[in-house]
Amino acid sequence: MYLLPSDPIRQLPPLSVQILHALINLLNQYFSSVNRCITQQQGVIDKFIGDAVMALFGTPLACQFCAYNGLLAANNMLSTVEHFN
């Protein structure tokens, strides 16, 4: 058995780093914008899954309009997502 290592593209590692930094910056901007939409409606971010966000409304304190607040946040998030697409 013989293993032949191959690394033919010299610019790939620096390019990969540049792309990674650009992706991290984009995701940070997106998550900051979405976070604002959620917290403005008294929501709490539960977790991030890739570029998805799980948010909770009506916790830790119950509220009468938590479902409505979630809808308002979702509507605001749609406007935010348009900016990134």
Secondary structure, DSSP 8 states (H G I E B T S, - for coil): ---------TTHHHHHHHHHHHHHHHHHHHHHHHHHHHHHTTEEEEEEETTEEEEEES-SS--TTHHHHHHHHHHHHHHHHHHH-
